[in-house]
Amino acid sequence: DLVAEERGQPSLAMSWDDLERISRRHVIAGHTANHEQAVNIRTAEDVEREILEPLRHIEAVTGQAPTAFAWLYGRPFDPDTLAGQALLDAGIRYAVSNTAYQRIAD
């Protein structure tokens, strides 16, 4: 349910225009398209939909490629998974989960 200060707001989510404005003064990280867990990224189609599309969209809107990516829940980064390798191939340097902020590449 909504907390009191959220009731009556024109929107509960940011728009892409909001993200562009925020990116002028803040670093923007990527996130899965559908709150998918890293362990469920098993196919090339999953990688495209959940990782690469969101990263490309953020770069198109902000003019900057994200260097960090957030995962749902606390699973640590694993370079030996399809999802982990996809992040490294995309130039991601930091992986964020509910329990850690990890440097994964220099």
C-alpha positions as CSV (number, residue, x, y, z in Angstrom):
1,D,0.0,0.0,0.0
2,L,1.1,3.6,-0.4
3,V,2.5,5.6,2.5
4,A,0.7,8.8,3.4
5,E,3.2,11.1,1.6
6,E,2.9,9.2,-1.6
7,R,-0.9,9.5,-1.9
8,G,-2.0,12.2,-4.3
9,Q,1.3,12.3,-6.2
10,P,1.0,12.7,-10.0
11,S,3.2,9.6,-10.5
12,L,4.7,6.9,-8.4
13,A,7.5,6.1,-10.9
14,M,10.1,8.1,-12.8
15,S,9.6,8.8,-16.4
16,W,12.5,8.5,-18.9
17,D,12.5,12.3,-19.0
18,D,13.0,12.3,-15.2
19,L,15.9,9.9,-15.5
20,E,17.5,12.1,-18.1
21,R,17.3,15.1,-15.8
22,I,18.6,13.1,-12.9
23,S,21.5,11.8,-14.9
24,R,22.9,15.3,-15.4
25,R,24.1,15.2,-11.7
26,H,24.0,11.6,-10.7
27,V,25.3,8.2,-11.8
28,I,22.6,6.0,-13.2
29,A,22.9,2.2,-12.8
30,G,21.1,-0.5,-14.8
31,H,18.6,-3.0,-13.5
32,T,16.8,-6.0,-15.0
33,A,13.8,-5.2,-17.1
34,N,11.4,-7.3,-15.1
35,H,13.0,-7.6,-11.7
36,E,14.4,-11.0,-12.8
37,Q,16.9,-12.7,-10.5
38,A,20.4,-13.4,-11.9
39,V,19.9,-17.1,-11.4
40,N,17.0,-17.0,-13.9
41,I,19.0,-15.5,-16.7
42,R,19.6,-18.7,-18.7
43,T,19.3,-18.0,-22.4
44,A,20.6,-15.4,-24.9
45,E,17.0,-14.1,-25.1
46,D,17.0,-13.6,-21.3
47,V,20.2,-11.7,-21.5
48,E,18.9,-9.5,-24.3
49,R,15.6,-8.8,-22.6
50,E,16.7,-8.4,-18.9
51,I,20.2,-7.0,-19.3
52,L,21.1,-5.5,-22.7
53,E,17.9,-3.8,-23.6
54,P,17.7,-1.9,-20.3
55,L,21.4,-0.9,-20.6
56,R,20.9,0.4,-24.2
57,H,17.8,2.3,-23.2
58,I,19.5,4.0,-20.3
59,E,22.4,5.0,-22.5
60,A,20.1,6.3,-25.2
61,V,18.2,8.5,-22.7
62,T,21.2,9.7,-20.6
63,G,24.0,9.7,-23.1
64,Q,26.1,7.5,-20.7
65,A,26.5,3.8,-20.5
66,P,25.8,2.5,-17.0
67,T,28.8,1.1,-15.2
68,A,26.8,-0.6,-12.4
69,F,23.9,-3.1,-12.5
70,A,21.5,-4.0,-9.8
71,W,20.1,-7.5,-9.2
72,L,17.1,-8.5,-7.2
73,Y,17.8,-10.2,-3.9
74,G,21.2,-10.9,-2.4
75,R,22.9,-13.3,-4.8
76,P,26.6,-12.4,-5.2
77,F,28.0,-11.8,-8.6
78,D,29.2,-14.9,-10.4
79,P,31.3,-14.5,-13.6
80,D,30.8,-18.1,-14.5
81,T,27.1,-17.6,-15.2
82,L,25.5,-16.4,-18.4
83,A,24.2,-13.3,-16.5
84,G,27.6,-12.6,-15.0
85,Q,29.5,-12.9,-18.3
86,A,26.9,-10.7,-20.0
87,L,27.5,-7.9,-17.4
88,L,31.3,-8.1,-18.0
89,D,30.8,-8.1,-21.8
90,A,28.6,-5.1,-21.5
91,G,31.3,-3.1,-19.6
92,I,29.6,-3.2,-16.2
93,R,32.1,-2.6,-13.4
94,Y,29.9,-2.9,-10.3
95,A,27.2,-5.4,-9.3
96,V,24.7,-4.4,-6.7
97,S,22.3,-6.7,-4.8
98,N,20.3,-6.4,-1.6
99,T,23.4,-7.4,0.4
100,A,26.5,-6.2,-1.5
101,Y,28.0,-3.6,-3.8
102,Q,30.8,-5.5,-5.6
103,R,33.6,-4.3,-7.9
104,I,33.6,-6.9,-10.7
105,A,35.9,-5.3,-13.3
106,D,38.6,-2.6,-13.4
